[in-house]
Amino acid sequence: TEDVQDLARRFAEFYPANVEIACSYAMVLSRLGKRNEATEHLEALLALDPQQPAARALFESLAEGA
């Protein structure tokens, strides 16, 4: 729901360096059908750390349409 999305977004904003929270937020967006937003969020995270394995794996799974 939008409440879950809002909560996840707040955590992601409050802890921007926490990769687990960032990936969780992207997953929430994806499950709510907001794949473009999820991908954009992960792209921003990967711009900071291109080798981040969790973010990279999630980004690739979204790109594959999983």
DSSP file with accessible surface (Angstrom, degrees, kcal/mol):
  #  RESIDUE AA STRUCTURE BP1 BP2  ACC     N-H-->O    O-->H-N    N-H-->O    O-->H-N    TCO  KAPPA ALPHA  PHI   PSI    X-CA   Y-CA   Z-CA
    1    1 A T     >        0   0  104      0, 0.0     4,-2.0     0, 0.0     3,-0.2   0.000 360.0 360.0 360.0 172.5    0.0    0.0    0.0
    2    2 A E  H  >  +     0   0  110      1,-0.2     4,-2.7     2,-0.2     5,-0.2   0.808 360.0  61.1 -65.6 -29.4    1.0    3.6   -0.2
    3    3 A D  H  > S+     0   0  132      2,-0.2     4,-2.4     1,-0.2    -1,-0.2   0.913 105.4  46.8 -63.2 -41.6    1.6    3.6    3.6
    4    4 A V  H  > S+     0   0   75     -3,-0.2     4,-2.8     2,-0.2     5,-0.2   0.922 112.4  50.3 -65.2 -43.7    4.3    0.9    3.2
    5    5 A Q  H  X S+     0   0   20     -4,-2.0     4,-2.7     1,-0.2    -2,-0.2   0.930 110.9  49.0 -60.2 -44.5    5.8    2.9    0.4
    6    6 A D  H  X S+     0   0   50     -4,-2.7     4,-2.4     2,-0.2    -2,-0.2   0.920 112.3  47.7 -62.9 -43.4    5.8    6.1    2.4
    7    7 A L  H  X S+     0   0  100     -4,-2.4     4,-2.3     2,-0.2    -2,-0.2   0.936 113.0  47.7 -63.4 -46.1    7.4    4.3    5.4
    8    8 A A  H  X S+     0   0   18     -4,-2.8     4,-2.5     1,-0.2    -2,-0.2   0.904 111.4  51.8 -62.4 -40.5   10.1    2.7    3.2
    9    9 A R  H  X S+     0   0   73     -4,-2.7     4,-2.5    -5,-0.2     5,-0.2   0.928 108.3  51.3 -62.3 -42.1   10.8    6.0    1.5
   10   10 A R  H  X S+     0   0  148     -4,-2.4     4,-2.4     1,-0.2    -1,-0.2   0.918 110.8  47.5 -62.1 -44.3   11.3    7.7    4.9
   11   11 A F  H  X S+     0   0   96     -4,-2.3     4,-2.5     2,-0.2    -1,-0.2   0.922 111.6  51.0 -61.8 -43.6   13.7    5.1    6.0
   12   12 A A  H  < S+     0   0   12     -4,-2.5    -2,-0.2     1,-0.2    -1,-0.2   0.883 113.0  45.7 -62.9 -37.1   15.6    5.4    2.7
   13   13 A E  H  < S+     0   0  122     -4,-2.5    -1,-0.2     1,-0.2    -2,-0.2   0.871 114.8  46.8 -71.9 -37.3   15.8    9.2    3.1
   14   14 A F  H  < S+     0   0  149     -4,-2.4    -2,-0.2     1,-0.3    -1,-0.2   0.827 124.6  31.5 -75.1 -32.1   16.9    9.0    6.8
   15   15 A Y  S >< S+     0   0  107     -4,-2.5     3,-1.8    -5,-0.2    -1,-0.3  -0.562  70.1 162.0-123.2  67.0   19.5    6.3    6.1
   16   16 A P  T 3  S+     0   0   92      0, 0.0    -1,-0.1     0, 0.0    -2,-0.1   0.764  74.6  52.4 -63.3 -24.1   20.7    7.0    2.6
   17   17 A A  T 3  S+     0   0   94     -3,-0.1     2,-0.9     4,-0.0    -5,-0.1   0.527  82.8 102.1 -89.5  -3.7   24.0    5.0    3.0
   18   18 A N    <>  -     0   0   66     -3,-1.8     4,-2.3     1,-0.2     5,-0.2  -0.699  53.3-168.5 -86.5 107.9   22.2    1.9    4.2
   19   19 A V  H  > S+     0   0   30     -2,-0.9     4,-3.0     1,-0.2     5,-0.3   0.877  83.5  56.1 -66.3 -38.0   22.1   -0.4    1.2
   20   20 A E  H  > S+     0   0  157      2,-0.2     4,-2.3     1,-0.2    -1,-0.2   0.922 110.5  44.9 -61.1 -43.0   19.6   -2.9    2.8
   21   21 A I  H  > S+     0   0   35      2,-0.2     4,-2.6     1,-0.2    -2,-0.2   0.927 113.1  51.0 -66.9 -42.5   17.1   -0.1    3.4
   22   22 A A  H  X S+     0   0    6     -4,-2.3     4,-2.2     1,-0.2    -2,-0.2   0.920 112.5  46.0 -61.6 -42.5   17.6    1.3   -0.1
   23   23 A C  H  X S+     0   0   17     -4,-3.0     4,-2.4     2,-0.2    -1,-0.2   0.886 110.8  53.3 -68.4 -37.4   17.1   -2.1   -1.7
   24   24 A S  H  X S+     0   0   70     -4,-2.3     4,-2.5    -5,-0.3    -2,-0.2   0.912 108.5  50.0 -63.1 -41.8   14.0   -2.7    0.5
   25   25 A Y  H  X S+     0   0   24     -4,-2.6     4,-2.5     2,-0.2    -2,-0.2   0.935 110.5  49.6 -62.2 -43.8   12.6    0.6   -0.7
   26   26 A A  H  X S+     0   0    0     -4,-2.2     4,-2.5     1,-0.2    -2,-0.2   0.898 110.3  51.2 -62.1 -38.1   13.2   -0.4   -4.3
   27   27 A M  H  X S+     0   0   62     -4,-2.4     4,-2.7     2,-0.2    -1,-0.2   0.915 108.6  50.9 -66.6 -41.4   11.6   -3.8   -3.7
   28   28 A V  H  X S+     0   0   30     -4,-2.5     4,-1.5     2,-0.2     6,-0.2   0.944 111.0  48.9 -60.0 -46.6    8.5   -2.1   -2.2
   29   29 A L  H  <>S+     0   0    2     -4,-2.5     5,-3.0     1,-0.2     3,-0.3   0.932 111.7  49.7 -58.1 -45.0    8.3    0.2   -5.3
   30   30 A S  H ><5S+     0   0   19     -4,-2.5     3,-1.9     1,-0.2     5,-0.3   0.925 109.5  49.8 -61.4 -44.7    8.6   -2.8   -7.6
   31   31 A R  H 3<5S+     0   0  198     -4,-2.7    -1,-0.2     1,-0.3    -2,-0.2   0.742 106.2  56.9 -69.6 -21.5    5.9   -4.8   -5.8
   32   32 A L  T 3<5S-     0   0   58     -4,-1.5    -1,-0.3    -3,-0.3    -2,-0.2   0.328 125.0-104.3 -87.5   6.8    3.6   -1.8   -6.0
   33   33 A G  T < 5S+     0   0   61     -3,-1.9     2,-0.6    -5,-0.1     3,-0.3   0.627  87.9 124.0  82.9  13.9    4.0   -1.8   -9.8
   34   34 A K     >< +     0   0   51     -5,-3.0     4,-2.3    -6,-0.2     5,-0.2  -0.440  21.5 150.0-104.9  58.5    6.4    1.2   -9.8
   35   35 A R  H  >  +     0   0   82     -2,-0.6     4,-2.8    -5,-0.3     5,-0.2   0.851  68.4  55.1 -62.1 -38.0    9.2   -0.6  -11.6
   36   36 A N  H  > S+     0   0  130     -3,-0.3     4,-2.5     2,-0.2    -1,-0.2   0.928 110.3  45.8 -62.4 -44.5   10.5    2.6  -13.2
   37   37 A E  H  > S+     0   0   81      2,-0.2     4,-2.4     1,-0.2    -2,-0.2   0.901 112.8  50.9 -63.4 -41.1   10.8    4.4   -9.8
   38   38 A A  H  X S+     0   0    0     -4,-2.3     4,-2.4     2,-0.2    -2,-0.2   0.929 111.3  47.9 -61.4 -44.7   12.5    1.3   -8.3
   39   39 A T  H  X S+     0   0   32     -4,-2.8     4,-2.7     1,-0.2    -2,-0.2   0.917 111.3  50.1 -63.7 -43.3   15.0    1.2  -11.2
   40   40 A E  H  X S+     0   0  122     -4,-2.5     4,-2.1     2,-0.2    -1,-0.2   0.903 110.2  50.9 -61.5 -41.3   15.7    4.9  -10.9
   41   41 A H  H  X S+     0   0   49     -4,-2.4     4,-2.0     1,-0.2    -2,-0.2   0.932 112.6  45.8 -62.8 -44.0   16.3    4.5   -7.1
   42   42 A L  H  X S+     0   0    0     -4,-2.4     4,-3.1     1,-0.2     5,-0.2   0.880 108.6  56.2 -68.8 -35.9   18.7    1.6   -7.7
   43   43 A E  H  X S+     0   0  102     -4,-2.7     4,-1.7     1,-0.2    -1,-0.2   0.911 107.8  48.9 -60.9 -41.9   20.5    3.5  -10.5
   44   44 A A  H  X S+     0   0   61     -4,-2.1     4,-1.0     2,-0.2    -1,-0.2   0.914 112.5  48.1 -64.0 -41.1   21.2    6.4   -8.1
   45   45 A L  H >X S+     0   0   19     -4,-2.0     4,-1.6     1,-0.2     3,-0.7   0.931 111.9  48.9 -64.8 -43.9   22.4    3.9   -5.5
   46   46 A L  H 3< S+     0   0   12     -4,-3.1    -1,-0.2     1,-0.2    -2,-0.2   0.769 101.0  64.6 -70.5 -22.8   24.7    2.2   -8.0
   47   47 A A  H 3< S+     0   0   80     -4,-1.7    -1,-0.2    -5,-0.2    -2,-0.2   0.861 107.3  43.5 -65.9 -31.2   26.1    5.5   -9.2
   48   48 A L  H << S+     0   0  147     -4,-1.0    -2,-0.2    -3,-0.7    -1,-0.2   0.843 137.1  10.3 -79.4 -36.3   27.5    5.9   -5.7
   49   49 A D    ><  -     0   0   72     -4,-1.6     3,-1.9     1,-0.1    -1,-0.3  -0.699  64.9-176.8-146.4  87.4   28.8    2.3   -5.5
   50   50 A P  T 3  S+     0   0   63      0, 0.0    -4,-0.1     0, 0.0    -3,-0.1   0.699  83.9  55.4 -62.9 -18.9   28.6    0.4   -8.8
   51   51 A Q  T 3   +     0   0  153     -5,-0.1    -5,-0.1     4,-0.0     3,-0.1   0.341  68.8 132.1 -97.8   7.9   29.9   -2.8   -7.2
   52   52 A Q    <>  -     0   0   38     -3,-1.9     4,-2.7     1,-0.2     5,-0.2  -0.448  45.6-156.6 -62.9 110.2   27.2   -3.0   -4.5
   53   53 A P  H  > S+     0   0   94      0, 0.0     4,-2.6     0, 0.0     5,-0.2   0.889  84.8  47.3 -64.0 -41.2   26.1   -6.7   -4.9
   54   54 A A  H  > S+     0   0   51      2,-0.2     4,-2.2     1,-0.2     5,-0.2   0.942 117.0  43.0 -66.8 -45.5   22.6   -6.5   -3.4
   55   55 A A  H  > S+     0   0    0      2,-0.2     4,-2.7     1,-0.2     5,-0.2   0.910 114.5  51.4 -66.6 -40.3   21.6   -3.4   -5.4
   56   56 A R  H  X S+     0   0   82     -4,-2.7     4,-2.7     2,-0.2     5,-0.2   0.935 110.6  48.3 -62.3 -45.4   23.2   -4.8   -8.6
   57   57 A A  H  X S+     0   0   57     -4,-2.6     4,-2.2    -5,-0.2    -1,-0.2   0.924 114.2  45.6 -63.1 -43.9   21.3   -8.1   -8.3
   58   58 A L  H  X S+     0   0   18     -4,-2.2     4,-2.3    -5,-0.2     5,-0.2   0.926 112.6  51.2 -66.2 -42.3   18.0   -6.3   -7.7
   59   59 A F  H  X S+     0   0   40     -4,-2.7     4,-2.3     1,-0.2    -2,-0.2   0.935 111.6  47.4 -59.7 -45.1   18.6   -3.9  -10.5
   60   60 A E  H  X S+     0   0   93     -4,-2.7     4,-1.9     1,-0.2    -1,-0.2   0.883 109.9  52.4 -66.2 -37.6   19.4   -6.8  -12.9
   61   61 A S  H  <>S+     0   0   37     -4,-2.2     5,-2.6     2,-0.2     4,-0.4   0.894 111.3  47.1 -67.1 -36.4   16.4   -8.7  -11.8
   62   62 A L  H ><5S+     0   0   11     -4,-2.3     3,-0.9     3,-0.2    -2,-0.2   0.893 110.3  52.9 -68.7 -37.9   14.2   -5.7  -12.5
   63   63 A A  H 3<5S+     0   0   75     -4,-2.3    -2,-0.2     1,-0.3    -1,-0.2   0.858 108.8  50.0 -66.0 -31.6   15.9   -5.1  -15.9
   64   64 A E  T 3<5S-     0   0  154     -4,-1.9    -1,-0.3    -5,-0.2    -2,-0.2   0.560 117.2-115.3 -81.1 -10.9   15.1   -8.8  -16.8
   65   65 A G  T < 5       0   0   51     -3,-0.9    -3,-0.2    -4,-0.4    -2,-0.1   0.682 360.0 360.0  84.8  20.3   11.5   -8.3  -15.8
   66   66 A A      <       0   0   91     -5,-2.6    -1,-0.2    -6,-0.2    -5,-0.0  -0.201 360.0 360.0 -72.9 360.0   11.6  -10.8  -12.9
